[in-house]
Amino acid sequence: MRDDIIEYLKTEVKNRAKNENNKFGIGVFYHIEAVAKNAEILADKYNADKEVCIIAAWLHDIASITDYNLYEEHHIHGARMAEEILKKFKYDEEKIKIVKNCILNHRGSIDNRRLSIEEQIIADADAISHFDSIPSLLYLAYKEKNLSIEDGKEFVKGKLERSFKKLSSDSKIFYEEKFKNVMSFL
């Protein structure tokens, strides 16, 4: 496991999340941290390359937190940025390709074919991370969108329902109890 890269990425992502130019605020760091945690869990469950999954998780939103103008195509810009970062660490070229594909195909809102288990894991970890980031979703609903109590609750529930539907079949089964528990709370 390349702990040097992972530790660097944690620090780098946190610093970029704290930057005043980051439109998403520090909450995005907690989202990315949750993606990394879930990617590690799923990599163990599905016997995937855990190191690749963790690195891809830390890098999956790097473009959008670096420059909001890159948000619409952050998966494309993020893959390029990931390659630049990983080459500085002399990371294995084949693993860089896998990390890039994970980033390119992580978005649930874009119907990309995921050709490797690592790609599916990052997409699933990104979707399920919203269940670990309820305070950030509530902040978005009430502070940023200025919604009423009921409208904010429905906004959060809708976001979570859409996220759950984006999961692969196996991950839906794995995370079903978590989904039911959070939804019953709301």
Buried (B, 14 or more C-beta within 10 A) or exposed (E): EBEEBBEBBBEBBBEBBEEEEBEBBEBBBBBBBBBBBBBBBBBEEBEBBBBBBBBBBBBBBBBBBBBBEBBEEBBBBBBBBBBEBBEEBEBBEEBBEBBBBBBBBBBBEEEBEBEBBBBBBBBBBBBBBBBBBBEBBBBBBBEEEEBEEEEBBBBBBEBBEEBBEBBBEEBBEBBEEEBEEBBEEE
